[in-house]
Amino acid sequence: MAEPQSGTRLATALIDPDGRVQLWSDGARALTGYPDQEVIGRDAALLADRTRLRGGALVQALLRTADSVHTDWLRCRDGTCRSVTWHPVPVPLETGTGVLAVAVPEAQVTNQGHAVTLDRLLHSSPVGLAVVDTELRFVYVNETYAHVHRIPVEQHLGRSFHEILDLPDPEAMEKMLRRVVDKGETIENLRVVANRPDGDPYEVIGNLFPLQGPDGRVMGVGGVVYELTDGGGELLDTAHVRRRLELLGRVSAGLGQGLDPRTVATELVAACVPGFAEAAEVDLLESAAQPTAESFDARAAESDEQLAAPPGPLFHPLNLTSGAGRPRPEDELPRPRPTLRAAAQCVSSAQSVAFETTKKDGSALHGMAVPLIAVGRVIGAVTFLRQVDAFSSEDTLLAREIAARTATAIDNALLYRRERLAALALQRHLLPAQLPSEKWFQLAYRYRPAEDDTLAGGDWYDAVPLPGGRIGLGVGDVIGHGVGAAAAMGCYRSSVHALLAVGLSPGQLLTRLDGLFAGSDGELAATCTCVVYDGGVGRCRIALAGHPPPLLVRPDGSVALLECEPGPPVGMGLHAVYADREHPVPPGSLIVLYTDGMIEDRNTLLDLDQGIELLSRAVRDPKAPLDEICDAMTAVRPANSADDAALLVARLGRL
């Protein structure tokens, strides 16, 4: 941003619909000699030399001639009159339409050689007028100012310059405006470089001046600007390059946050709209979303055979509808459908396709469809639409770079999705389809995958009826995520099931289990809780291997931890010997076994004791149906948990 230079100040005054002066600039004070306190709040007819109109009638007369330039005599404070050339500009106010009068002394217009009138200064295409309040929000702009920025007038009003203007250094501009608001300075010949909504840079030069209220405080900032058509090429080129680098940076930062194809598409649209396009759509080939299907080969896409392939491929629209929640990778993709002809053409040819279409209101839209190519395969297309200008060759290059990064992110998300679906499917297959039930005990369970899109882990649960009126319960958590953890979980669950069936006590079971996996890879280590309840005597024995202790919920609603000296996780090669401990269980009590995904919150650092306390308070009625109790406990699970969770609840009676 160039430094401002000194120059002649414009005289500006804001007149409300009743004809009273509301704002009075330093230029107006210098021109007339009237200080703020003698003018603000008084009828504007005070300043007129030859008029019988006053109040609202004067304002209406000025509004009828708003499109013309006036040369009148202005009455000054010392009793003399001065010839001024001025222009009335309509200003919408809360009480009606007022007038912003902008004037320059006639002598100054002549002496400085400005043969053009103020109509060119304020209304011709190179010149614009704007007013912002003390919070730097636009309260008025004329059509010329809006045209300079290629943004409609109505989109300016009520919004800050940060929201409207794409500046290389917005902080510097804010400091400049604050100098006018806080110190009442007038800044002239200010050169500014910005980017239009379509990405094209431009350069303007103008003046900033304070608009003061009745008490002398600055109530806003007026600005007169016009666009430079010559010079400033180096600044424009720099701004142009910087804008494109910033766009690519926003795209890359957004795409890195998505582990689901729909999230990737949403982040792309957020980065590109409205800076690069007015709308963007991302379509994924139905064949690319299938684990075993083959997509179009970009290296062979230009061959006659490829072009002659049957038309009409189906696409999954990845853009999320407004109000839709955050998708999970395992959720079903949107139903496939045909897409725009241009997008289908760019997929079949692996080349960008420019086109034009029309909106419902009949206005024209310029479009560009760019193929999404990942590892030599076309997996879909991204379509950009905008109304202002057609996409240039530089825009096409930028769109291809954006599409390349998007394709990589979507391809990675598809790979992640396939692995997560495989892990979940394997885990569902290895977990018990149903649990046993007898008159003296009932069981219920829940399993929930991680809430932050982490791959499925190795949490498991199981229950085994034992001879002599006993029931064995087990819950475990394999350390790690993905297909490997799910497979290891199957090994641990089946081993615990078998060892319970042969009648081992919980401590002996964990000792034997640790011996079975002592020579395995460290990634197969797991935590585990084992409980054996004897319905004949109403007592249970428990053993822990690096796992949080179970909860005992008595019929009266009191909750206690089933304490036991914990050993290390099994499968770490430590050859540990695990102890167990016996606890009485009143008839009708609940024993709750769970994994750490039910109580730990890595985002807010919820510690183990706090998580257990939240889980224990979730049981309001121990006699309620077990499914209701499981749902209540699942509801207090920490949001955005980074781990999957398993829950097993047993209501135990007596034989």
C-alpha positions as CSV (number, residue, x, y, z in Angstrom):
1,M,0.0,0.0,0.0
2,A,1.5,3.3,-1.1
3,E,1.8,6.2,1.3
4,P,-0.8,9.0,1.0
5,Q,0.1,12.5,-0.2
6,S,-1.3,15.9,0.7
7,G,-3.9,17.7,-1.4
8,T,-7.1,19.7,-1.4
9,R,-9.8,18.5,0.9
10,L,-13.4,18.0,-0.2
11,A,-16.3,19.6,1.7
12,T,-19.0,17.1,2.7
13,A,-22.2,17.5,4.7
14,L,-24.9,14.9,5.5
15,I,-28.4,16.3,5.6
16,D,-31.3,14.2,7.0
17,P,-34.8,14.0,5.4
18,D,-36.0,16.9,7.6
19,G,-33.3,19.2,6.2
20,R,-31.0,19.2,9.3
21,V,-27.2,18.9,9.0
22,Q,-26.0,15.7,10.7
23,L,-22.4,15.3,9.6
24,W,-19.9,18.1,8.9
25,S,-16.4,17.5,7.5
26,D,-13.2,19.4,8.1
27,G,-13.3,20.5,4.5
28,A,-16.8,22.0,5.0
29,R,-15.6,23.9,8.1
30,A,-12.6,25.2,6.1
31,L,-14.8,26.2,3.2
32,T,-17.6,28.0,5.2
33,G,-15.9,29.0,8.4
34,Y,-18.7,27.4,10.4
35,P,-17.5,25.2,13.2
36,D,-19.4,21.9,13.9
37,Q,-21.4,23.1,16.9
38,E,-22.9,26.0,14.9
39,V,-24.1,23.9,12.0
40,I,-25.0,20.4,13.1
41,G,-28.6,20.1,14.0
42,R,-29.6,23.3,12.1
43,D,-31.5,23.7,8.9
44,A,-29.3,23.4,5.8
45,A,-31.0,26.5,4.4
46,L,-28.6,28.4,6.6
47,L,-25.9,27.8,4.0
48,A,-28.0,28.7,0.9
49,D,-27.8,32.2,-0.5
50,R,-30.8,32.1,-2.9
51,T,-33.6,29.8,-1.8
52,R,-36.9,30.1,0.0
53,L,-37.1,26.3,0.6
54,R,-36.4,24.9,4.1
55,G,-36.4,21.6,5.9
56,G,-37.9,18.6,4.1
57,A,-38.9,20.7,1.1
58,L,-35.3,21.7,0.5
59,V,-34.2,18.0,0.7
60,Q,-36.9,16.9,-1.7
61,A,-35.9,19.6,-4.2
62,L,-32.2,18.5,-4.0
63,L,-33.2,14.8,-4.5
64,R,-35.1,15.7,-7.7
65,T,-31.8,17.1,-9.1
66,A,-29.5,14.4,-7.7
67,D,-28.2,13.4,-11.1
68,S,-26.9,16.9,-11.9
69,V,-24.0,19.1,-10.9
70,H,-24.8,22.5,-9.2
71,T,-22.8,25.7,-9.2
72,D,-24.3,27.9,-6.4
73,W,-23.3,30.7,-4.0
74,L,-22.6,29.4,-0.5
75,R,-23.2,31.7,2.5
76,C,-20.2,31.7,4.8
77,R,-19.9,32.5,8.5
78,D,-18.3,35.9,7.9
79,G,-21.3,37.0,5.8
80,T,-19.6,36.6,2.4
81,C,-20.6,34.3,-0.3
82,R,-18.4,31.8,-2.2
83,S,-19.1,30.1,-5.5
84,V,-19.0,26.3,-5.2
85,T,-19.5,23.4,-7.6
86,W,-21.2,20.6,-5.7
87,H,-23.2,17.4,-6.2
88,P,-26.2,16.1,-4.1
89,V,-26.0,12.3,-3.5
90,P,-29.1,10.4,-2.2
91,V,-28.3,8.5,1.1
92,P,-30.8,6.0,2.5
93,L,-31.2,6.7,6.3
94,E,-33.4,5.1,9.0
95,T,-35.9,8.0,8.8
96,G,-35.9,8.3,5.0
97,T,-33.7,9.4,2.2
98,G,-31.2,12.2,3.0
99,V,-28.6,14.0,1.0
100,L,-24.8,13.9,1.1
101,A,-23.5,17.1,-0.4
102,V,-20.0,17.0,-1.7
103,A,-18.5,20.4,-2.8
104,V,-15.2,22.0,-4.0
105,P,-14.8,25.8,-4.1
106,E,-15.3,27.1,-7.7
107,A,-11.9,28.9,-7.5
108,Q,-10.1,25.6,-6.7
109,V,-11.8,23.8,-9.5
110,T,-10.6,26.5,-11.9
111,N,-7.2,27.1,-10.5
112,Q,-6.3,23.4,-10.4
113,G,-7.3,23.0,-14.0
114,H,-10.1,20.5,-13.3
115,A,-12.3,21.2,-16.3
116,V,-14.4,18.1,-15.5
117,T,-17.3,18.6,-13.3
118,L,-18.1,16.9,-10.0
119,D,-20.4,14.7,-11.9
120,R,-17.3,12.9,-13.3
121,L,-15.7,13.0,-9.9
122,L,-18.7,11.2,-8.3
123,H,-20.8,9.4,-10.9
124,S,-18.6,8.5,-13.9
125,S,-17.1,5.0,-14.1
126,P,-13.6,5.8,-12.9
127,V,-14.9,7.4,-9.6
128,G,-16.7,6.0,-6.6
129,L,-18.1,7.3,-3.3
130,A,-18.4,5.3,-0.1
131,V,-19.1,6.0,3.6
132,V,-18.2,3.6,6.5
133,D,-19.1,4.0,10.1
134,T,-16.8,3.9,13.1
135,E,-16.9,0.1,13.1
136,L,-15.7,0.2,9.4
137,R,-18.9,-1.1,8.0
138,F,-20.3,0.3,4.8
139,V,-23.4,2.5,5.2
140,Y,-23.4,4.0,1.7
141,V,-21.8,3.3,-1.7
142,N,-22.7,4.6,-5.1
143,E,-23.0,2.5,-8.3
144,T,-19.6,3.7,-9.5
145,Y,-17.9,2.5,-6.4
146,A,-19.7,-0.9,-6.5
147,H,-18.7,-1.2,-10.2
148,V,-15.0,-0.7,-9.4
149,H,-15.0,-3.7,-7.0
150,R,-17.5,-5.7,-9.2
151,I,-19.7,-6.2,-6.1
152,P,-23.4,-5.0,-6.1
153,V,-24.3,-2.1,-3.9
154,E,-26.6,-4.1,-1.6
155,Q,-23.8,-6.6,-0.8
156,H,-21.7,-3.7,0.6
157,L,-24.2,-2.3,3.1
158,G,-23.8,-3.4,6.7
159,R,-20.7,-5.4,6.0
160,S,-17.1,-4.5,6.9
161,F,-14.4,-3.7,4.4
162,H,-12.7,-7.0,5.6
163,E,-15.7,-8.9,4.2
164,I,-15.9,-7.0,0.9
165,L,-12.4,-6.1,-0.1
166,D,-9.8,-8.8,-0.9
167,L,-6.7,-6.9,0.1
168,P,-3.1,-8.1,0.2
169,D,-2.6,-6.3,3.6
170,P,-6.0,-5.7,5.2
171,E,-4.3,-4.8,8.5
172,A,-2.6,-1.8,6.9
173,M,-5.9,-0.6,5.5
174,E,-7.6,-1.0,8.8
175,K,-4.8,1.1,10.5
176,M,-5.3,3.8,7.8
177,L,-9.1,3.9,8.4
178,R,-8.5,4.0,12.2
179,R,-6.3,7.1,11.8
180,V,-9.3,8.8,10.2
181,V,-11.8,7.6,12.9
182,D,-9.6,8.0,15.9
183,K,-7.6,11.1,15.0
184,G,-9.8,12.9,12.5
185,E,-7.0,12.8,9.8
186,T,-7.7,13.3,6.1
187,I,-5.7,10.9,3.9
188,E,-5.4,11.7,0.2
189,N,-3.9,10.2,-2.9
190,L,-4.0,6.7,-1.2
191,R,-3.1,3.9,-3.6
192,V,-4.5,0.5,-2.9
193,V,-4.3,-2.9,-4.7
194,A,-7.0,-5.5,-4.2
195,N,-8.5,-8.6,-5.9
196,R,-12.0,-8.7,-7.4
197,P,-14.3,-11.7,-6.7
198,D,-13.2,-13.4,-10.0
199,G,-9.5,-13.2,-8.8
200,D,-8.4,-10.3,-11.1
201,P,-6.3,-7.7,-9.3
202,Y,-6.9,-4.0,-9.7
203,E,-5.5,-0.7,-8.3
204,V,-7.4,2.4,-7.1
205,I,-6.4,5.8,-5.8
206,G,-8.6,8.0,-3.6
207,N,-9.1,10.2,-0.5
208,L,-10.3,9.3,3.0
209,F,-11.9,12.1,5.1
210,P,-13.7,12.2,8.5
211,L,-17.4,12.8,8.9
212,Q,-18.1,14.4,12.3
213,G,-21.2,14.4,14.5
214,P,-22.8,17.2,16.6
215,D,-20.3,16.8,19.5
216,G,-17.3,16.9,17.2
217,R,-16.7,13.2,17.3
218,V,-16.0,11.4,14.1
219,M,-19.1,9.5,13.1
220,G,-17.8,7.8,10.0
221,V,-15.3,7.9,7.1
222,G,-16.0,9.2,3.6
223,G,-14.1,8.0,0.6
224,V,-13.7,9.0,-3.0
225,V,-11.9,6.5,-5.2
226,Y,-11.2,5.9,-8.8
227,E,-9.6,3.0,-10.6
228,L,-6.1,3.3,-12.2
229,T,-5.9,1.9,-15.7
230,D,-2.2,2.6,-16.3
231,G,0.8,1.9,-14.2
232,G,1.1,-0.2,-11.1
233,G,1.7,-3.3,-13.2
234,E,4.3,-4.7,-10.8
235,L,1.9,-4.2,-7.8
236,L,-0.9,-5.9,-9.8
237,D,1.2,-8.8,-10.8
238,T,2.4,-9.3,-7.2
239,A,-1.2,-9.1,-5.9
240,H,-2.3,-11.6,-8.6
241,V,0.4,-14.2,-7.7
242,R,-0.2,-13.7,-4.0
243,R,-3.9,-14.2,-4.3
244,R,-3.5,-17.5,-6.2
245,L,-0.9,-18.7,-3.7
246,E,-3.3,-17.9,-0.8
247,L,-6.1,-19.7,-2.6
248,L,-4.0,-22.9,-3.1
249,G,-2.9,-22.6,0.6
250,R,-6.5,-22.5,1.7
251,V,-7.4,-25.4,-0.5
252,S,-4.5,-27.5,0.8
253,A,-5.2,-26.7,4.4
254,G,-8.9,-27.6,4.1
255,L,-8.4,-30.8,2.1
256,G,-6.0,-32.1,4.8
257,Q,-8.8,-32.1,7.4
258,G,-11.1,-34.6,5.6
259,L,-11.1,-38.4,6.0
260,D,-14.3,-38.7,4.1
261,P,-14.9,-37.9,0.4
262,R,-17.9,-35.6,1.3
263,T,-15.8,-33.7,3.8
264,V,-13.1,-33.2,1.2
265,A,-15.7,-31.8,-1.2
266,T,-17.1,-29.5,1.5
267,E,-13.7,-28.1,2.4
268,L,-13.0,-27.5,-1.3
269,V,-16.2,-25.5,-1.8
270,A,-15.5,-23.5,1.3
271,A,-12.0,-22.6,0.1
272,C,-13.0,-21.7,-3.5
273,V,-16.3,-19.9,-3.0
274,P,-16.7,-17.0,-3.5
275,G,-13.0,-16.1,-4.1
276,F,-12.5,-18.2,-7.2
277,A,-16.1,-19.1,-8.3
278,E,-19.6,-18.4,-7.2
279,A,-20.4,-22.2,-6.9
280,A,-18.5,-25.5,-7.1
281,E,-19.7,-29.1,-7.4
282,V,-17.7,-32.2,-6.8
283,D,-18.8,-35.5,-8.5
284,L,-17.3,-38.9,-7.8
285,L,-17.5,-41.7,-10.4
286,E,-19.6,-44.5,-9.0
287,S,-17.0,-47.0,-10.3
288,A,-14.3,-45.1,-8.4
289,A,-16.1,-45.6,-5.1
290,Q,-16.3,-49.4,-5.5
291,P,-13.3,-51.2,-3.9
292,T,-12.9,-53.6,-6.9
293,A,-14.1,-51.5,-9.8
294,E,-11.8,-49.8,-12.3
295,S,-12.1,-46.1,-13.1
296,F,-11.3,-44.4,-16.4
297,D,-7.6,-44.6,-17.3
298,A,-6.4,-41.0,-17.9
299,R,-3.4,-42.2,-19.9
300,A,-5.7,-43.9,-22.4
301,A,-8.6,-41.5,-22.2
302,E,-7.7,-39.8,-25.5
303,S,-7.8,-43.0,-27.5
304,D,-10.7,-43.7,-29.9
305,E,-11.8,-46.7,-27.9
306,Q,-12.1,-44.8,-24.7
307,L,-14.1,-42.0,-26.3
308,A,-16.3,-44.5,-28.0
309,A,-17.3,-46.1,-24.6
310,P,-21.0,-46.0,-23.8
311,P,-21.9,-42.6,-22.4
312,G,-23.8,-41.8,-19.2
313,P,-21.6,-42.9,-16.2
314,L,-23.2,-42.3,-12.9
315,F,-21.7,-40.0,-10.2
316,H,-22.0,-39.6,-6.4
317,P,-22.7,-35.9,-5.7
318,L,-20.3,-35.2,-2.8
319,N,-21.5,-31.7,-1.9
320,L,-23.3,-31.9,1.4
321,T,-26.7,-30.2,1.6
322,S,-27.1,-27.4,4.1
323,G,-27.8,-28.6,7.6
324,A,-26.4,-32.1,7.0
325,G,-24.3,-33.4,9.9
326,R,-20.7,-34.4,9.6
327,P,-20.5,-37.7,7.7
328,R,-18.6,-40.7,8.9
329,P,-16.4,-42.7,6.4
330,E,-18.6,-45.8,6.9
331,D,-21.8,-44.0,6.0
332,E,-23.3,-44.7,2.6
333,L,-22.4,-42.3,-0.2
334,P,-25.2,-40.2,-1.8
335,R,-27.2,-42.1,-4.4
336,P,-25.4,-42.1,-7.8
337,R,-27.0,-40.1,-10.6
338,P,-26.1,-38.6,-14.0
339,T,-24.3,-35.2,-13.8
340,L,-23.8,-32.2,-16.1
341,R,-22.8,-33.1,-19.6
342,A,-19.6,-31.0,-19.4
343,A,-18.5,-33.0,-16.3
344,A,-19.2,-36.3,-18.1
345,Q,-17.3,-35.0,-21.1
346,C,-14.3,-34.0,-19.0
347,V,-14.2,-37.4,-17.3
348,S,-14.3,-39.3,-20.6
349,S,-11.7,-37.1,-22.2
350,A,-9.6,-36.4,-19.1
351,Q,-9.5,-32.8,-20.3
352,S,-10.9,-29.5,-18.9
353,V,-14.2,-28.5,-20.5
354,A,-15.4,-24.9,-20.6
355,F,-19.1,-24.2,-21.1
356,E,-22.0,-21.8,-20.6
357,T,-25.3,-22.3,-19.0
358,T,-28.2,-20.3,-17.7
359,K,-29.8,-19.9,-14.2
360,K,-33.5,-20.1,-13.6
361,D,-33.8,-16.3,-13.8
362,G,-32.3,-16.4,-17.3
363,S,-28.9,-14.9,-16.4
364,A,-25.8,-16.5,-18.0
365,L,-23.3,-18.6,-16.1
366,H,-19.7,-19.4,-17.1
367,G,-18.6,-22.9,-16.2
368,M,-15.5,-25.1,-16.2
369,A,-15.4,-28.8,-15.5
370,V,-12.0,-30.2,-14.5
371,P,-11.2,-33.9,-14.2
372,L,-10.1,-35.4,-10.9
373,I,-7.1,-37.6,-11.7
374,A,-5.4,-39.7,-9.0
375,V,-2.6,-42.1,-9.7
376,G,-3.3,-42.0,-13.4
377,R,-7.1,-42.7,-13.0
378,V,-10.0,-40.3,-13.5
379,I,-12.1,-40.7,-10.4
380,G,-14.6,-37.8,-11.0
381,A,-14.9,-34.1,-11.8
382,V,-15.1,-30.7,-10.1
383,T,-17.2,-28.1,-11.8
384,F,-16.7,-24.3,-11.1
385,L,-19.5,-21.8,-12.0
386,R,-19.4,-18.0,-11.9
387,Q,-21.5,-15.2,-13.5
388,V,-19.1,-12.2,-13.8
389,D,-16.4,-13.3,-16.4
390,A,-15.5,-16.4,-18.3
391,F,-12.6,-18.4,-16.9
392,S,-9.2,-17.3,-18.4
393,S,-6.3,-19.6,-19.3
394,E,-4.7,-18.7,-16.0
395,D,-7.9,-19.7,-14.2
396,T,-7.8,-23.0,-16.0
397,L,-4.3,-23.7,-14.8
398,L,-5.3,-22.8,-11.3
399,A,-8.4,-25.0,-11.5
400,R,-6.3,-27.9,-12.6
401,E,-3.9,-27.5,-9.7
402,I,-6.9,-27.3,-7.3
403,A,-8.4,-30.4,-8.9
404,A,-5.1,-32.4,-8.7
405,R,-4.9,-31.7,-4.9
406,T,-8.6,-32.5,-4.5
407,A,-8.2,-35.8,-6.4
408,T,-5.4,-36.9,-4.1
409,A,-7.3,-36.0,-1.0
410,I,-10.5,-37.9,-2.3
411,D,-8.4,-40.9,-3.3
412,N,-6.8,-41.1,0.1
413,A,-10.2,-40.7,1.7
414,L,-11.6,-43.6,-0.4
415,L,-8.6,-45.8,0.7
416,Y,-9.3,-44.9,4.3
417,R,-13.0,-45.6,3.9
418,R,-12.3,-49.0,2.4
419,E,-10.0,-50.0,5.3
420,R,-12.4,-48.7,7.9
421,L,-15.3,-50.6,6.3
422,A,-13.2,-53.8,6.1
423,A,-12.1,-53.4,9.8
424,L,-15.7,-52.8,10.9
425,A,-17.0,-55.8,8.8
426,L,-14.3,-58.1,10.3
427,Q,-15.0,-56.9,13.8
428,R,-18.7,-57.4,13.4
429,H,-18.0,-60.9,12.1
430,L,-15.7,-61.8,15.0
431,L,-17.9,-60.4,17.8
432,P,-20.7,-62.7,19.2
433,A,-23.9,-62.3,17.3
434,Q,-25.9,-62.8,20.5
435,L,-25.2,-63.4,24.2
436,P,-26.7,-66.1,26.4
437,S,-29.6,-65.5,28.8
438,E,-31.1,-67.4,31.7
439,K,-33.7,-66.6,34.3
440,W,-31.1,-65.7,36.9
441,F,-29.0,-63.4,34.6
442,Q,-29.6,-61.1,31.7
443,L,-27.1,-59.4,29.5
444,A,-27.0,-56.4,27.1
445,Y,-24.1,-54.8,25.2
446,R,-23.2,-51.9,22.9
447,Y,-20.3,-51.3,20.5
448,R,-19.5,-47.8,19.1
449,P,-16.7,-47.0,16.7
450,A,-14.5,-44.0,17.3
451,E,-16.2,-40.6,16.9
452,D,-13.2,-38.8,15.2
453,D,-13.1,-41.1,12.1
454,T,-10.2,-43.2,13.6
455,L,-10.0,-46.6,12.1
456,A,-12.0,-49.3,13.9
457,G,-10.1,-50.7,16.9
458,G,-10.0,-54.1,18.7
459,D,-12.6,-53.7,21.4
460,W,-14.6,-56.9,22.2
461,Y,-17.0,-58.4,24.7
462,D,-18.2,-61.9,25.4
463,A,-20.1,-64.1,27.9
464,V,-19.9,-67.8,28.5
465,P,-22.3,-69.9,30.6
466,L,-20.3,-72.2,32.9
467,P,-21.2,-75.4,34.8
468,G,-22.4,-75.1,38.4
469,G,-24.6,-72.1,38.0
470,R,-21.8,-69.7,36.9
471,I,-21.4,-67.1,34.2
472,G,-18.1,-65.9,32.7
473,L,-17.8,-62.3,31.4
474,G,-15.0,-60.7,29.4
475,V,-14.3,-57.3,27.9
476,G,-11.0,-56.4,26.2
477,D,-9.3,-53.8,24.0
478,V,-6.5,-54.6,21.6
479,I,-3.9,-51.8,21.4
480,G,-4.1,-50.3,17.9
481,H,-6.6,-49.7,15.1
482,G,-7.4,-51.1,11.7
483,V,-7.8,-54.6,10.2
484,G,-4.8,-55.9,12.2
485,A,-6.3,-54.8,15.5
486,A,-9.7,-56.4,14.5
487,A,-8.0,-59.7,13.6
488,A,-6.0,-59.7,16.9
489,M,-9.3,-59.0,18.7
490,G,-10.7,-62.2,17.2
491,C,-7.8,-64.2,18.5
492,Y,-8.1,-62.8,22.0
493,R,-11.9,-63.2,22.2
494,S,-11.8,-66.8,21.1
495,S,-9.0,-67.6,23.5
496,V,-10.8,-66.0,26.5
497,H,-14.0,-67.9,25.5
498,A,-12.1,-71.2,25.4
499,L,-10.2,-70.6,28.7
500,L,-13.4,-69.6,30.5
501,A,-15.1,-72.8,29.2
502,V,-12.5,-75.0,30.8
503,G,-13.1,-73.5,34.2
504,L,-10.1,-71.4,34.8
505,S,-10.4,-68.7,37.4
506,P,-10.0,-65.1,36.2
507,G,-6.4,-64.7,37.4
508,Q,-5.4,-68.1,36.0
509,L,-7.1,-67.2,32.7
510,L,-5.2,-63.9,32.2
511,T,-1.9,-65.6,33.2
512,R,-2.5,-68.4,30.6
513,L,-3.7,-65.8,28.0
514,D,-0.5,-63.7,28.5
515,G,1.5,-66.9,28.0
516,L,-0.3,-67.7,24.7
517,F,0.6,-64.3,23.2
518,A,4.0,-63.8,24.9
519,G,5.9,-64.4,21.6
520,S,3.6,-62.3,19.5
521,D,4.3,-58.8,18.1
522,G,3.9,-56.0,20.6
523,E,1.1,-54.5,18.5
524,L,-1.0,-57.4,19.6
525,A,-1.0,-56.4,23.3
526,A,-4.4,-56.0,24.8
527,T,-6.1,-54.9,28.0
528,C,-8.7,-57.2,29.5
529,T,-11.2,-57.6,32.3
530,C,-12.4,-61.1,33.3
531,V,-15.3,-61.8,35.7
532,V,-16.7,-65.1,36.9
533,Y,-20.0,-64.9,38.8
534,D,-21.4,-67.8,40.9
535,G,-25.1,-67.6,41.1
536,G,-25.3,-70.1,43.9
537,V,-23.4,-68.0,46.5
538,G,-23.9,-64.6,45.0
539,R,-20.2,-63.8,44.7
540,C,-17.9,-62.9,41.8
541,R,-14.1,-63.1,41.2
542,I,-12.4,-60.6,38.9
543,A,-9.0,-60.0,37.4
544,L,-7.6,-57.0,35.5
545,A,-4.9,-56.8,32.8
546,G,-4.3,-53.0,32.4
547,H,-8.0,-52.4,32.2
548,P,-10.3,-50.1,34.2
549,P,-12.3,-51.9,36.9
550,P,-15.9,-52.9,36.5
551,L,-18.8,-51.1,38.2
552,L,-21.2,-52.7,40.7
553,V,-24.6,-51.1,40.7
554,R,-26.6,-52.4,43.7
555,P,-30.4,-52.6,43.7
556,D,-30.6,-49.5,45.9
557,G,-28.8,-47.4,43.2
558,S,-25.4,-47.2,45.1
559,V,-22.4,-47.7,42.9
560,A,-19.0,-49.2,43.7
561,L,-15.8,-50.2,41.9
562,L,-14.9,-53.9,41.9
563,E,-11.3,-53.3,42.9
564,C,-8.5,-55.7,42.1
565,E,-4.8,-55.4,41.8
566,P,-4.2,-54.8,38.1
567,G,-1.5,-56.5,36.1
568,P,0.0,-55.3,32.8
569,P,-1.7,-55.7,29.5
570,V,-1.5,-59.3,28.1
571,G,0.7,-60.1,25.1
572,M,3.6,-57.8,26.0
573,G,6.1,-60.6,26.7
574,L,6.4,-59.9,30.4
575,H,5.2,-63.4,31.6
576,A,3.2,-61.8,34.3
577,V,1.2,-63.6,37.0
578,Y,-2.3,-62.1,37.5
579,A,-4.1,-62.1,40.8
580,D,-7.9,-62.1,41.2
581,R,-10.2,-60.9,44.0
582,E,-13.6,-61.9,45.2
583,H,-16.6,-59.5,45.8
584,P,-20.1,-60.1,47.1
585,V,-22.9,-59.3,44.7
586,P,-26.4,-58.5,46.1
587,P,-29.2,-60.2,44.1
588,G,-30.5,-57.9,41.3
589,S,-27.3,-56.0,41.1
590,L,-25.7,-54.8,37.8
591,I,-22.1,-55.5,36.8
592,V,-20.9,-53.1,34.1
593,L,-17.8,-53.9,32.1
594,Y,-16.5,-51.3,29.6
595,T,-13.4,-50.3,27.6
596,D,-11.6,-47.0,27.9
597,G,-13.4,-45.5,24.9
598,M,-16.4,-45.1,27.2
599,I,-14.7,-42.9,29.7
600,E,-11.7,-41.2,28.1
601,D,-11.8,-37.9,26.3
602,R,-8.4,-37.0,24.7
603,N,-9.6,-33.6,23.5
604,T,-10.6,-32.2,26.9
605,L,-8.3,-34.3,29.0
606,L,-11.1,-36.0,30.9
607,D,-9.2,-38.2,33.4
608,L,-10.0,-41.8,34.3
609,D,-11.8,-41.1,37.6
610,Q,-14.0,-38.3,36.0
611,G,-15.0,-40.6,33.2
612,I,-15.9,-43.5,35.6
613,E,-17.9,-41.0,37.7
614,L,-19.9,-39.8,34.7
615,L,-20.6,-43.4,33.7
616,S,-21.7,-44.4,37.1
617,R,-24.2,-41.5,37.4
618,A,-25.8,-42.5,34.1
619,V,-27.6,-45.4,35.8
620,R,-30.7,-43.7,37.4
621,D,-32.8,-46.8,37.9
622,P,-31.0,-50.2,38.3
623,K,-34.3,-52.0,37.7
624,A,-34.9,-50.4,34.3
625,P,-34.6,-52.5,31.1
626,L,-31.0,-53.3,30.3
627,D,-31.3,-51.7,26.8
628,E,-32.3,-48.4,28.4
629,I,-29.4,-48.6,30.8
630,C,-27.0,-49.3,27.9
631,D,-28.4,-46.3,25.9
632,A,-28.1,-44.0,29.0
633,M,-24.4,-45.0,29.5
634,T,-23.6,-44.6,25.8
635,A,-25.2,-41.2,25.8
636,V,-22.6,-39.9,28.4
637,R,-19.7,-41.2,26.3
638,P,-17.3,-38.2,25.6
639,A,-18.0,-36.6,22.3
640,N,-15.4,-36.9,19.5
641,S,-13.8,-39.9,21.3
642,A,-10.5,-41.0,19.6
643,D,-11.2,-44.6,20.5
644,D,-13.9,-47.2,19.9
645,A,-15.9,-48.4,22.8
646,A,-17.5,-51.7,24.1
647,L,-20.0,-51.9,26.9
648,L,-21.4,-55.1,28.6
649,V,-24.1,-54.9,31.3
650,A,-25.2,-58.0,33.3
651,R,-28.1,-58.1,35.8
652,L,-27.3,-61.0,38.2
653,G,-29.6,-62.9,40.5
654,R,-29.5,-66.1,42.4
655,L,-30.1,-69.7,41.5
